[in-house]
Amino acid sequence: MKKGLKRALLPWVIGAALFCFFSPGVGNAAGIDSRLYSELLKFHTDGKVVQVDGVPCLKIFLRKGQSISYFCRFVEYFDRAFKFYRQRIALINRMEFMAELGGTGNLSTNATFIYVPLNFSIRPQILPERIGNISNLPKFILIDLAQKCLGLYHYGRLIHQFPICSGTNGTPAKKFVILSKEKDHYSTLYDNAWMPYALRLFSNYYLHAGILPGYSASHGCIRLIYENAIVVYNWAQVGTPGEIIKGASNRKTIQPQPRKPPSPNSLELAYPELFIPEY
């Protein structure tokens, strides 16, 4: 009778153990959100949980022509705060959320996959949370070329960080102060190109809204996602100091946890265009 009871309880014990492993904050070193993880497994992924900027993530493969924004619309979990989740994914990938994977136009990227966080309560560890020697400054802008990230600091404390795109042939690393602001600036060097929400840093180098393909692509200016550029433009003032640094990339993809790729399911049958067939 005891053996029969043990056999009956065994499935419940195994289920409880798996729940503890995948539930955030309960015996789970990765700190992943089990509900989100389960939903993302419905998409094309290798199933491995990796750390990117200190955040557990899952690699999701998308079809040519798709984007972060397109993908997010198919994830029910993101319905609660669509713009927030889309922004965080764009930051992790240092990429415009409207950039089309494998596209050929201006709004494109050569990326073949995106990293999707499995715990959005963890702030990506990209820029320093505090900088002591600027603790007396009400506003300071830090641009790290290696990290492809811009940070806004209030009395030395990081309050915002946004992905950037820098120059194909390099962007000078130096200190600056905002020399001027112009909502609709047009380049005098490159075919009268539109540079919205432009902040002049020095010489002919500006910080402005533009396309972020996930790699260096500008003539030398610092580009921001359009809506992020508006935030920075409204926050910064003429005379606001800052610095562009080369930095050092500390991006990591560690702690692999192999998982069997999911089999075709109802979501894939309903939205076949969102999945890549395995070859």
C-alpha positions in Angstrom: 0.0 0.0 0.0 2.9 2.3 0.8 4.4 1.6 -2.6 1.2 2.4 -4.3 0.9 5.7 -2.4 4.5 6.6 -3.4 3.7 5.9 -7.1 0.7 8.0 -6.9 2.5 10.9 -5.3 5.6 10.7 -7.6 4.1 12.8 -10.5 3.0 15.5 -8.0 6.5 15.7 -6.5 8.1 15.9 -9.9 5.7 18.6 -10.9 6.3 20.6 -7.8 10.1 20.4 -8.3 9.8 21.7 -11.9 7.5 24.5 -10.7 10.1 25.6 -8.2 12.8 25.5 -10.8 11.0 27.6 -13.3 9.1 29.9 -11.0 10.8 33.3 -10.6 12.4 33.8 -7.2 11.9 30.2 -6.1 15.0 28.2 -6.3 15.7 29.6 -9.7 19.2 31.0 -10.1 18.3 32.5 -13.5 15.3 34.4 -12.1 13.2 33.7 -15.1 9.5 34.3 -15.4 8.0 30.9 -16.0 4.9 32.2 -17.7 6.8 34.2 -20.2 9.3 31.4 -20.7 6.6 29.0 -21.6 4.9 31.4 -24.0 8.2 32.1 -25.8 8.9 28.4 -26.3 6.0 28.5 -28.8 8.2 30.5 -31.1 11.3 29.3 -33.0 14.1 29.2 -30.4 17.0 27.0 -29.5 15.5 26.9 -26.0 18.7 28.0 -24.2 18.6 30.6 -21.4 21.6 32.9 -21.6 22.7 36.0 -19.7 22.8 39.2 -21.8 23.8 42.4 -19.9 23.0 40.5 -16.7 19.5 39.6 -17.8 18.3 36.0 -18.5 17.2 35.9 -22.2 16.0 33.6 -24.8 17.2 33.7 -28.4 14.2 34.0 -30.8 14.7 33.5 -34.6 12.4 35.6 -36.8 11.7 35.5 -40.5 13.3 37.8 -43.0 11.4 41.1 -43.0 10.1 40.8 -39.5 11.0 43.2 -36.6 11.0 43.4 -32.8 7.8 45.4 -33.0 6.1 42.8 -35.2 7.2 39.9 -32.9 6.0 41.6 -29.8 2.4 41.9 -31.1 2.2 38.1 -31.1 3.3 37.7 -27.4 0.2 37.9 -25.1 2.4 38.6 -22.1 3.4 41.9 -23.6 -0.2 43.2 -24.0 -0.1 44.7 -20.5 2.6 47.2 -21.3 3.5 46.8 -25.0 5.7 49.9 -25.4 7.7 49.2 -22.2 8.5 45.6 -23.3 9.3 46.6 -26.8 11.7 49.3 -25.6 13.5 46.9 -23.3 14.0 44.3 -26.1 15.3 47.1 -28.3 17.8 48.1 -25.6 19.0 44.5 -25.0 19.5 44.1 -28.8 20.8 47.7 -29.4 18.4 47.8 -32.3 15.5 49.9 -33.7 12.3 48.0 -32.9 11.0 48.7 -36.4 14.2 47.5 -38.1 13.3 44.6 -40.4 15.5 41.5 -40.0 17.3 40.8 -43.3 15.7 43.8 -45.0 17.3 45.7 -47.8 15.9 49.2 -47.2 17.0 52.0 -44.8 14.9 50.5 -42.0 16.7 47.2 -41.9 19.2 45.1 -40.0 21.4 42.1 -40.9 20.5 40.4 -37.6 19.2 36.9 -37.8 17.7 36.7 -34.3 16.8 38.8 -31.2 17.3 38.3 -27.5 14.2 38.5 -25.4 14.4 39.0 -21.7 12.8 36.4 -19.4 12.6 38.8 -16.4 11.8 42.4 -17.1 12.3 43.4 -13.5 16.0 43.1 -13.9 17.6 46.3 -15.2 20.2 45.6 -17.9 23.8 46.1 -16.6 25.2 48.3 -19.4 26.2 51.6 -18.0 27.4 52.5 -14.4 24.5 53.1 -12.1 26.4 55.9 -10.4 29.3 58.1 -11.4 30.9 59.8 -8.4 32.8 62.6 -10.1 29.6 64.0 -11.6 27.5 63.8 -8.4 27.3 67.6 -8.3 25.9 67.9 -11.8 22.1 68.0 -12.2 22.4 66.7 -15.8 25.1 64.7 -17.6 25.0 62.6 -20.8 27.3 59.5 -21.1 27.7 57.9 -24.5 29.5 54.5 -24.6 30.5 53.6 -28.1 31.5 50.0 -27.2 28.3 49.3 -25.3 26.2 51.1 -28.0 24.4 52.9 -25.3 23.6 56.4 -24.0 22.8 57.2 -20.4 21.2 60.2 -18.8 22.5 61.0 -15.3 20.9 63.2 -12.5 23.5 64.1 -9.9 25.6 61.1 -10.8 22.7 58.6 -10.8 21.6 56.8 -14.0 18.0 57.6 -14.7 17.6 56.4 -18.4 19.7 54.4 -20.8 19.0 54.1 -24.5 20.5 52.1 -27.4 22.5 54.1 -30.0 24.1 53.8 -33.4 27.5 55.5 -34.0 29.7 56.2 -37.0 30.7 53.5 -39.5 34.2 55.0 -39.6 34.2 55.9 -36.0 32.9 58.7 -33.8 35.3 60.8 -31.7 35.6 59.9 -28.0 35.7 63.2 -26.2 34.0 65.5 -23.7 31.3 67.9 -24.9 28.6 70.3 -23.9 25.3 70.7 -25.9 26.0 73.7 -28.2 22.5 74.0 -29.7 19.2 72.3 -30.1 17.1 72.1 -33.3 13.9 70.0 -33.6 14.2 69.8 -37.5 17.8 69.9 -38.5 19.1 69.1 -42.0 22.6 68.0 -42.8 24.8 70.5 -44.6 27.2 67.6 -45.5 25.1 64.6 -46.5 22.4 65.4 -49.1 20.3 67.6 -46.8 19.5 64.5 -44.7 16.8 65.0 -42.0 18.2 64.9 -38.5 15.2 65.3 -36.2 15.5 66.3 -32.5 19.2 67.2 -33.1 21.6 68.2 -30.3 24.9 69.6 -31.5 27.8 68.0 -29.5 30.8 69.5 -31.2 32.0 70.4 -34.8 29.6 68.7 -37.2 28.7 65.9 -34.8 25.1 65.7 -33.6 22.9 63.5 -31.4 19.6 62.9 -33.2 16.8 60.5 -34.1 17.7 57.9 -36.8 17.8 54.3 -37.7 19.5 51.7 -35.4 20.3 48.6 -37.3 22.2 47.0 -34.4 25.6 48.0 -35.6 27.6 51.2 -36.5 25.9 52.8 -39.6 26.0 56.6 -39.4 28.4 59.1 -40.9 29.7 59.9 -37.4 26.7 61.3 -35.5 25.0 59.4 -32.6 21.6 58.1 -33.5 18.7 57.3 -31.2 15.4 55.6 -31.7 12.9 58.4 -32.6 10.9 58.3 -29.4 14.0 58.1 -27.3 15.5 61.1 -29.1 12.4 63.1 -28.1 13.0 62.2 -24.4 16.7 63.2 -24.6 15.9 66.4 -26.6 13.4 67.6 -24.1 15.6 66.6 -21.1 18.9 68.1 -22.2 19.6 71.8 -22.3 22.1 74.0 -24.2 25.1 73.8 -21.9 24.4 70.2 -20.6 27.8 68.5 -20.3 28.6 64.9 -21.4 31.3 62.6 -22.6 31.7 60.1 -25.4 33.9 57.1 -24.3 35.1 54.1 -26.2 34.4 51.9 -23.2 34.7 48.1 -23.2 32.0 45.7 -24.2 31.0 43.4 -21.3 28.1 41.7 -23.0 27.8 38.1 -22.0 25.9 35.1 -23.1 26.6 32.5 -20.4 24.9 29.8 -18.3 23.4 27.8 -21.1 20.4 25.6 -20.1 19.6 23.3 -23.1 16.0 22.8 -23.8 14.4 20.7 -26.6 13.0 23.1 -29.3 9.2 23.1 -29.3 7.2 21.1 -31.8 4.6 22.7 -34.0 1.6 23.9 -32.1 -1.6 25.8 -32.4 0.0 29.2 -32.5 2.4 28.1 -35.3 -0.6 26.8 -37.2 -2.5 30.0 -36.7 0.5 32.3 -37.5 2.8 30.4 -39.8 4.5 33.6 -41.1 6.0 34.2 -37.7 8.0 30.9 -37.7 11.1 29.8 -39.5 11.1 26.2 -40.7 14.0 24.1 -39.5 16.3 22.8 -42.2 
